[in-house]
Amino acid sequence: PAYRLSGLLMLLPALERSVELFLQTMEVKRLFRCFPFHDKIYKIIDGQ
């Protein structure tokens, strides 16, 4: 059990980073939603 717990504790920073990255991505999407021309920018970035 202690070995398994230490493995889980080692995963916590990676999980925290991925959650942080996800939240930052959502924040950027919310900011882009404020601009009326964001669809064109998104298509350009997406390569369409």
N, CA, C and O atoms as a Tripos MOL2 file, in Angstrom:
@<TRIPOS>MOLECULE
protein
  192   191    48     0     0
PROTEIN
NO_CHARGES

@<TRIPOS>ATOM
      1 N           0.8260   -1.2220    0.0000 N.3       1 PRO1
      2 CA          0.0000    0.0000    0.0000 C.3       1 PRO1
      3 C           0.8600    1.2730    0.0000 C.2       1 PRO1
      4 O           0.5230    2.2540   -0.6620 O.2       1 PRO1
      5 N           1.9650    1.2480    0.7420 N.am      2 ALA2
      6 CA          2.8080    2.4450    0.8030 C.3       2 ALA2
      7 C           3.4450    2.7230   -0.5570 C.2       2 ALA2
      8 O           3.5880    3.8780   -0.9590 O.2       2 ALA2
      9 N           3.8240    1.6610   -1.2580 N.am      3 TYR3
     10 CA          4.4340    1.8150   -2.5830 C.3       3 TYR3
     11 C           3.4220    2.4000   -3.5690 C.2       3 TYR3
     12 O           3.7510    3.2680   -4.3780 O.2       3 TYR3
     13 N           2.1990    1.9140   -3.4840 N.am      4 ARG4
     14 CA          1.1360    2.4100   -4.3580 C.3       4 ARG4
     15 C           0.8290    3.8730   -4.0430 C.2       4 ARG4
     16 O           0.6020    4.6750   -4.9490 O.2       4 ARG4
     17 N           0.8240    4.2080   -2.7690 N.am      5 LEU5
     18 CA          0.5520    5.5820   -2.3550 C.3       5 LEU5
     19 C           1.6360    6.5220   -2.8540 C.2       5 LEU5
     20 O           1.3380    7.6290   -3.3040 O.2       5 LEU5
     21 N           2.8880    6.0960   -2.7790 N.am      6 SER6
     22 CA          3.9780    6.9490   -3.2590 C.3       6 SER6
     23 C           3.8720    7.1430   -4.7700 C.2       6 SER6
     24 O           4.1870    8.2180   -5.2810 O.2       6 SER6
     25 N           3.4320    6.1140   -5.4810 N.am      7 GLY7
     26 CA          3.2250    6.2420   -6.9200 C.3       7 GLY7
     27 C           2.1450    7.2550   -7.2360 C.2       7 GLY7
     28 O           2.2770    8.0470   -8.1700 O.2       7 GLY7
     29 N           1.0700    7.2280   -6.4510 N.am      8 LEU8
     30 CA         -0.0100    8.1960   -6.6540 C.3       8 LEU8
     31 C           0.4560    9.6100   -6.3390 C.2       8 LEU8
     32 O           0.0990   10.5610   -7.0350 O.2       8 LEU8
     33 N           1.2590    9.7420   -5.2820 N.am      9 LEU9
     34 CA          1.7600   11.0660   -4.9140 C.3       9 LEU9
     35 C           2.6830   11.6300   -5.9860 C.2       9 LEU9
     36 O           2.7300   12.8420   -6.1930 O.2       9 LEU9
     37 N           3.4240   10.7460   -6.6740 N.am     10 MET10
     38 CA          4.2990   11.2080   -7.7490 C.3      10 MET10
     39 C           3.4840   11.6890   -8.9450 C.2      10 MET10
     40 O           3.9460   12.5360   -9.7090 O.2      10 MET10
     41 N           2.2660   11.1520   -9.1140 N.am     11 LEU11
     42 CA          1.4170   11.5570  -10.2360 C.3      11 LEU11
     43 C           0.7230   12.8970   -9.9920 C.2      11 LEU11
     44 O           0.2940   13.5540  -10.9400 O.2      11 LEU11
     45 N           0.6130   13.2980   -8.7400 N.am     12 LEU12
     46 CA         -0.1270   14.5240   -8.4280 C.3      12 LEU12
     47 C           0.4020   15.7690   -9.1380 C.2      12 LEU12
     48 O          -0.4020   16.5130   -9.6990 O.2      12 LEU12
     49 N           1.7130   16.0350   -9.1440 N.am     13 PRO13
     50 CA          2.1890   17.2400   -9.8480 C.3      13 PRO13
     51 C           1.8550   17.2270  -11.3390 C.2      13 PRO13
     52 O           1.5160   18.2660  -11.9060 O.2      13 PRO13
     53 N           1.9490   16.0610  -11.9760 N.am     14 ALA14
     54 CA          1.6140   15.9580  -13.3980 C.3      14 ALA14
     55 C           0.1300   16.2310  -13.6110 C.2      14 ALA14
     56 O          -0.2550   16.9080  -14.5650 O.2      14 ALA14
     57 N          -0.6920   15.7050  -12.7240 N.am     15 LEU15
     58 CA         -2.1310   15.9350  -12.8160 C.3      15 LEU15
     59 C          -2.4430   17.4090  -12.6170 C.2      15 LEU15
     60 O          -3.2710   17.9830  -13.3250 O.2      15 LEU15
     61 N          -1.7700   18.0130  -11.6440 N.am     16 GLU16
     62 CA         -1.9790   19.4320  -11.3710 C.3      16 GLU16
     63 C          -1.5950   20.2770  -12.5800 C.2      16 GLU16
     64 O          -2.2910   21.2320  -12.9260 O.2      16 GLU16
     65 N          -0.4730   19.9180  -13.2270 N.am     17 ARG17
     66 CA         -0.0320   20.6590  -14.4160 C.3      17 ARG17
     67 C          -1.0280   20.5170  -15.5530 C.2      17 ARG17
     68 O          -1.3190   21.4920  -16.2460 O.2      17 ARG17
     69 N          -1.5570   19.3110  -15.7540 N.am     18 SER18
     70 CA         -2.4950   19.1080  -16.8540 C.3      18 SER18
     71 C          -3.8020   19.8530  -16.5960 C.2      18 SER18
     72 O          -4.4040   20.3920  -17.5250 O.2      18 SER18
     73 N          -4.2410   19.8840  -15.3420 N.am     19 VAL19
     74 CA         -5.4510   20.6390  -15.0030 C.3      19 VAL19
     75 C          -5.2090   22.1250  -15.2280 C.2      19 VAL19
     76 O          -6.0710   22.8240  -15.7600 O.2      19 VAL19
     77 N          -4.0390   22.6080  -14.8230 N.am     20 GLU20
     78 CA         -3.6750   24.0130  -15.0190 C.3      20 GLU20
     79 C          -3.6630   24.3600  -16.5060 C.2      20 GLU20
     80 O          -4.1730   25.4060  -16.9080 O.2      20 GLU20
     81 N          -3.0840   23.4860  -17.3120 N.am     21 LEU21
     82 CA         -3.0250   23.7110  -18.7570 C.3      21 LEU21
     83 C          -4.4280   23.7280  -19.3540 C.2      21 LEU21
     84 O          -4.7320   24.5500  -20.2190 O.2      21 LEU21
     85 N          -5.2790   22.8200  -18.8890 N.am     22 PHE22
     86 CA         -6.6600   22.7690  -19.3650 C.3      22 PHE22
     87 C          -7.3920   24.0630  -19.0340 C.2      22 PHE22
     88 O          -8.1090   24.6090  -19.8730 O.2      22 PHE22
     89 N          -7.2090   24.5580  -17.7990 N.am     23 LEU23
     90 CA         -7.8770   25.7900  -17.3910 C.3      23 LEU23
     91 C          -7.3750   26.9790  -18.1980 C.2      23 LEU23
     92 O          -8.1600   27.8530  -18.5650 O.2      23 LEU23
     93 N          -6.0720   27.0200  -18.4780 N.am     24 GLN24
     94 CA         -5.5220   28.0990  -19.2950 C.3      24 GLN24
     95 C          -6.0960   28.0440  -20.7040 C.2      24 GLN24
     96 O          -6.4040   29.0830  -21.2870 O.2      24 GLN24
     97 N          -6.2410   26.8550  -21.2520 N.am     25 THR25
     98 CA         -6.8110   26.6980  -22.5910 C.3      25 THR25
     99 C          -8.2470   27.1930  -22.6140 C.2      25 THR25
    100 O          -8.6580   27.8740  -23.5540 O.2      25 THR25
    101 N          -9.0110   26.8530  -21.5820 N.am     26 MET26
    102 CA        -10.3970   27.3060  -21.5160 C.3      26 MET26
    103 C         -10.4580   28.8230  -21.3990 C.2      26 MET26
    104 O         -11.3340   29.4550  -21.9910 O.2      26 MET26
    105 N          -9.5450   29.4090  -20.6490 N.am     27 GLU27
    106 CA         -9.4950   30.8640  -20.4870 C.3      27 GLU27
    107 C          -9.2100   31.5320  -21.8270 C.2      27 GLU27
    108 O          -9.8350   32.5360  -22.1640 O.2      27 GLU27
    109 N          -8.2710   30.9820  -22.5910 N.am     28 VAL28
    110 CA         -7.9470   31.5380  -23.9080 C.3      28 VAL28
    111 C          -9.1550   31.4380  -24.8300 C.2      28 VAL28
    112 O          -9.4540   32.3790  -25.5660 O.2      28 VAL28
    113 N          -9.8490   30.3100  -24.7950 N.am     29 LYS29
    114 CA        -11.0390   30.1540  -25.6380 C.3      29 LYS29
    115 C         -12.0980   31.1720  -25.2530 C.2      29 LYS29
    116 O         -12.7950   31.7080  -26.1140 O.2      29 LYS29
    117 N         -12.2190   31.4410  -23.9510 N.am     30 ARG30
    118 CA        -13.2150   32.4040  -23.4990 C.3      30 ARG30
    119 C         -12.8450   33.8080  -23.9530 C.2      30 ARG30
    120 O         -13.7160   34.6010  -24.3120 O.2      30 ARG30
    121 N         -11.5430   34.1140  -23.9370 N.am     31 LEU31
    122 CA        -11.0930   35.4210  -24.4080 C.3      31 LEU31
    123 C         -11.3560   35.5690  -25.9010 C.2      31 LEU31
    124 O         -11.7990   36.6240  -26.3550 O.2      31 LEU31
    125 N         -11.0830   34.5120  -26.6660 N.am     32 PHE32
    126 CA        -11.2990   34.5760  -28.1120 C.3      32 PHE32
    127 C         -12.7770   34.7180  -28.4440 C.2      32 PHE32
    128 O         -13.1290   35.2880  -29.4770 O.2      32 PHE32
    129 N         -13.6320   34.2120  -27.5880 N.am     33 ARG33
    130 CA        -15.0640   34.2990  -27.8310 C.3      33 ARG33
    131 C         -15.5460   35.7520  -27.7860 C.2      33 ARG33
    132 O         -16.5910   36.0760  -28.3510 O.2      33 ARG33
    133 N         -14.7940   36.6190  -27.1220 N.am     34 CYS34
    134 CA        -15.1700   38.0270  -27.0210 C.3      34 CYS34
    135 C         -15.0230   38.7440  -28.3600 C.2      34 CYS34
    136 O         -15.7080   39.7340  -28.6160 O.2      34 CYS34
    137 N         -14.1280   38.2430  -29.2140 N.am     35 PHE35
    138 CA        -13.8830   38.9150  -30.4830 C.3      35 PHE35
    139 C         -14.8300   38.3690  -31.5490 C.2      35 PHE35
    140 O         -14.9960   37.1540  -31.6590 O.2      35 PHE35
    141 N         -15.4570   39.2560  -32.3400 N.am     36 PRO36
    142 CA        -16.3910   38.7840  -33.3680 C.3      36 PRO36
    143 C         -15.6980   38.0560  -34.5150 C.2      36 PRO36
    144 O         -16.3310   37.2770  -35.2270 O.2      36 PRO36
    145 N         -14.3900   38.3060  -34.6990 N.am     37 PHE37
    146 CA        -13.6790   37.7050  -35.8240 C.3      37 PHE37
    147 C         -12.9300   36.4400  -35.4180 C.2      37 PHE37
    148 O         -12.0690   35.9670  -36.1590 O.2      37 PHE37
    149 N         -13.2470   35.8900  -34.2530 N.am     38 HIS38
    150 CA        -12.4660   34.7510  -33.7730 C.3      38 HIS38
    151 C         -12.6550   33.5140  -34.6400 C.2      38 HIS38
    152 O         -11.7670   32.6620  -34.6820 O.2      38 HIS38
    153 N         -13.7880   33.3900  -35.3340 N.am     39 ASP39
    154 CA        -14.0030   32.2220  -36.1930 C.3      39 ASP39
    155 C         -12.9760   32.1710  -37.3100 C.2      39 ASP39
    156 O         -12.4470   31.1060  -37.6280 O.2      39 ASP39
    157 N         -12.6950   33.3250  -37.9050 N.am     40 LYS40
    158 CA        -11.7030   33.3740  -38.9850 C.3      40 LYS40
    159 C         -10.3220   33.0160  -38.4450 C.2      40 LYS40
    160 O          -9.5880   32.2460  -39.0640 O.2      40 LYS40
    161 N          -9.9740   33.5740  -37.2960 N.am     41 ILE41
    162 CA         -8.6650   33.2910  -36.6910 C.3      41 ILE41
    163 C          -8.5590   31.8020  -36.3770 C.2      41 ILE41
    164 O          -7.5310   31.1730  -36.6300 O.2      41 ILE41
    165 N          -9.6330   31.2520  -35.8240 N.am     42 TYR42
    166 CA         -9.6110   29.8370  -35.4510 C.3      42 TYR42
    167 C          -9.4190   28.9610  -36.6810 C.2      42 TYR42
    168 O          -8.6710   27.9840  -36.6420 O.2      42 TYR42
    169 N         -10.0950   29.3110  -37.7760 N.am     43 LYS43
    170 CA         -9.9620   28.5200  -39.0040 C.3      43 LYS43
    171 C          -8.5560   28.6340  -39.5700 C.2      43 LYS43
    172 O          -8.0130   27.6570  -40.0860 O.2      43 LYS43
    173 N          -7.9600   29.8270  -39.4760 N.am     44 ILE44
    174 CA         -6.5900   30.0140  -39.9620 C.3      44 ILE44
    175 C          -5.6270   29.1700  -39.1290 C.2      44 ILE44
    176 O          -4.7600   28.4830  -39.6700 O.2      44 ILE44
    177 N          -5.7910   29.2320  -37.8040 N.am     45 ILE45
    178 CA         -4.9150   28.4680  -36.9140 C.3      45 ILE45
    179 C          -5.1280   26.9730  -37.1310 C.2      45 ILE45
    180 O          -4.1770   26.1910  -37.1170 O.2      45 ILE45
    181 N          -6.3860   26.5870  -37.3330 N.am     46 ASP46
    182 CA         -6.7280   25.1810  -37.5080 C.3      46 ASP46
    183 C          -6.3120   24.6670  -38.8820 C.2      46 ASP46
    184 O          -6.2700   23.4570  -39.1050 O.2      46 ASP46
    185 N          -6.0050   25.5720  -39.7990 N.am     47 GLY47
    186 CA         -5.5400   25.1730  -41.1220 C.3      47 GLY47
    187 C          -6.6540   24.8740  -42.1020 C.2      47 GLY47
    188 O          -6.4630   24.1040  -43.0430 O.2      47 GLY47
    189 N          -7.8100   25.4700  -41.8950 N.am     48 GLN48
    190 CA         -8.9370   25.2390  -42.8040 C.3      48 GLN48
    191 C          -9.0110   26.3190  -43.8600 C.2      48 GLN48
    192 O          -9.8980   26.2890  -44.7130 O.2      48 GLN48
@<TRIPOS>BOND
     1     1     2 1
     2     2     3 1
     3     3     4 2
     4     3     5 am
     5     5     6 1
     6     6     7 1
     7     7     8 2
     8     7     9 am
     9     9    10 1
    10    10    11 1
    11    11    12 2
    12    11    13 am
    13    13    14 1
    14    14    15 1
    15    15    16 2
    16    15    17 am
    17    17    18 1
    18    18    19 1
    19    19    20 2
    20    19    21 am
    21    21    22 1
    22    22    23 1
    23    23    24 2
    24    23    25 am
    25    25    26 1
    26    26    27 1
    27    27    28 2
    28    27    29 am
    29    29    30 1
    30    30    31 1
    31    31    32 2
    32    31    33 am
    33    33    34 1
    34    34    35 1
    35    35    36 2
    36    35    37 am
    37    37    38 1
    38    38    39 1
    39    39    40 2
    40    39    41 am
    41    41    42 1
    42    42    43 1
    43    43    44 2
    44    43    45 am
    45    45    46 1
    46    46    47 1
    47    47    48 2
    48    47    49 am
    49    49    50 1
    50    50    51 1
    51    51    52 2
    52    51    53 am
    53    53    54 1
    54    54    55 1
    55    55    56 2
    56    55    57 am
    57    57    58 1
    58    58    59 1
    59    59    60 2
    60    59    61 am
    61    61    62 1
    62    62    63 1
    63    63    64 2
    64    63    65 am
    65    65    66 1
    66    66    67 1
    67    67    68 2
    68    67    69 am
    69    69    70 1
    70    70    71 1
    71    71    72 2
    72    71    73 am
    73    73    74 1
    74    74    75 1
    75    75    76 2
    76    75    77 am
    77    77    78 1
    78    78    79 1
    79    79    80 2
    80    79    81 am
    81    81    82 1
    82    82    83 1
    83    83    84 2
    84    83    85 am
    85    85    86 1
    86    86    87 1
    87    87    88 2
    88    87    89 am
    89    89    90 1
    90    90    91 1
    91    91    92 2
    92    91    93 am
    93    93    94 1
    94    94    95 1
    95    95    96 2
    96    95    97 am
    97    97    98 1
    98    98    99 1
    99    99   100 2
   100    99   101 am
   101   101   102 1
   102   102   103 1
   103   103   104 2
   104   103   105 am
   105   105   106 1
   106   106   107 1
   107   107   108 2
   108   107   109 am
   109   109   110 1
   110   110   111 1
   111   111   112 2
   112   111   113 am
   113   113   114 1
   114   114   115 1
   115   115   116 2
   116   115   117 am
   117   117   118 1
   118   118   119 1
   119   119   120 2
   120   119   121 am
   121   121   122 1
   122   122   123 1
   123   123   124 2
   124   123   125 am
   125   125   126 1
   126   126   127 1
   127   127   128 2
   128   127   129 am
   129   129   130 1
   130   130   131 1
   131   131   132 2
   132   131   133 am
   133   133   134 1
   134   134   135 1
   135   135   136 2
   136   135   137 am
   137   137   138 1
   138   138   139 1
   139   139   140 2
   140   139   141 am
   141   141   142 1
   142   142   143 1
   143   143   144 2
   144   143   145 am
   145   145   146 1
   146   146   147 1
   147   147   148 2
   148   147   149 am
   149   149   150 1
   150   150   151 1
   151   151   152 2
   152   151   153 am
   153   153   154 1
   154   154   155 1
   155   155   156 2
   156   155   157 am
   157   157   158 1
   158   158   159 1
   159   159   160 2
   160   159   161 am
   161   161   162 1
   162   162   163 1
   163   163   164 2
   164   163   165 am
   165   165   166 1
   166   166   167 1
   167   167   168 2
   168   167   169 am
   169   169   170 1
   170   170   171 1
   171   171   172 2
   172   171   173 am
   173   173   174 1
   174   174   175 1
   175   175   176 2
   176   175   177 am
   177   177   178 1
   178   178   179 1
   179   179   180 2
   180   179   181 am
   181   181   182 1
   182   182   183 1
   183   183   184 2
   184   183   185 am
   185   185   186 1
   186   186   187 1
   187   187   188 2
   188   187   189 am
   189   189   190 1
   190   190   191 1
   191   191   192 2
@<TRIPOS>SUBSTRUCTURE
     1 PRO1         2 RESIDUE 1 A PRO
     2 ALA2         6 RESIDUE 1 A ALA
     3 TYR3        10 RESIDUE 1 A TYR
     4 ARG4        14 RESIDUE 1 A ARG
     5 LEU5        18 RESIDUE 1 A LEU
     6 SER6        22 RESIDUE 1 A SER
     7 GLY7        26 RESIDUE 1 A GLY
     8 LEU8        30 RESIDUE 1 A LEU
     9 LEU9        34 RESIDUE 1 A LEU
    10 MET10       38 RESIDUE 1 A MET
    11 LEU11       42 RESIDUE 1 A LEU
    12 LEU12       46 RESIDUE 1 A LEU
    13 PRO13       50 RESIDUE 1 A PRO
    14 ALA14       54 RESIDUE 1 A ALA
    15 LEU15       58 RESIDUE 1 A LEU
    16 GLU16       62 RESIDUE 1 A GLU
    17 ARG17       66 RESIDUE 1 A ARG
    18 SER18       70 RESIDUE 1 A SER
    19 VAL19       74 RESIDUE 1 A VAL
    20 GLU20       78 RESIDUE 1 A GLU
    21 LEU21       82 RESIDUE 1 A LEU
    22 PHE22       86 RESIDUE 1 A PHE
    23 LEU23       90 RESIDUE 1 A LEU
    24 GLN24       94 RESIDUE 1 A GLN
    25 THR25       98 RESIDUE 1 A THR
    26 MET26      102 RESIDUE 1 A MET
    27 GLU27      106 RESIDUE 1 A GLU
    28 VAL28      110 RESIDUE 1 A VAL
    29 LYS29      114 RESIDUE 1 A LYS
    30 ARG30      118 RESIDUE 1 A ARG
    31 LEU31      122 RESIDUE 1 A LEU
    32 PHE32      126 RESIDUE 1 A PHE
    33 ARG33      130 RESIDUE 1 A ARG
    34 CYS34      134 RESIDUE 1 A CYS
    35 PHE35      138 RESIDUE 1 A PHE
    36 PRO36      142 RESIDUE 1 A PRO
    37 PHE37      146 RESIDUE 1 A PHE
    38 HIS38      150 RESIDUE 1 A HIS
    39 ASP39      154 RESIDUE 1 A ASP
    40 LYS40      158 RESIDUE 1 A LYS
    41 ILE41      162 RESIDUE 1 A ILE
    42 TYR42      166 RESIDUE 1 A TYR
    43 LYS43      170 RESIDUE 1 A LYS
    44 ILE44      174 RESIDUE 1 A ILE
    45 ILE45      178 RESIDUE 1 A ILE
    46 ASP46      182 RESIDUE 1 A ASP
    47 GLY47      186 RESIDUE 1 A GLY
    48 GLN48      190 RESIDUE 1 A GLN
